[in-house]
Amino acid sequence: MSASLAIEQDVSRQWQHALDRALAAHERESATAYYTYIALAFPADTPYTSTTNPLIDFRALKTWAGERGWRVLPSRQASPSDKYRPPVHFQRQATSLH
């Protein structure tokens, strides 16, 4: 593993940990996060390297969120300035009473 890849993975884990703490402390049924923060936590494995509009690995994000009791929802409305970086919405999953 290259040193830069190891650093990128460490940074990604740190952002995931911060997101995990923020969602765990969140008391409401829904939450919104900045696209850029989510892209740092779940960077896509594509060769696309734009720092202004990074890509998100949504499959990994959805799996991660589901394991923590959250669903990832598409952004309903983004402002023109957020066209390529819409906020990411999380909705708490209903828990089973079994």
Helices and strands as residue ranges (DSSP letters): H 3-25, E 30-33, H 35-41, H 58-67, E 70-73, G 80-82, E 88-92
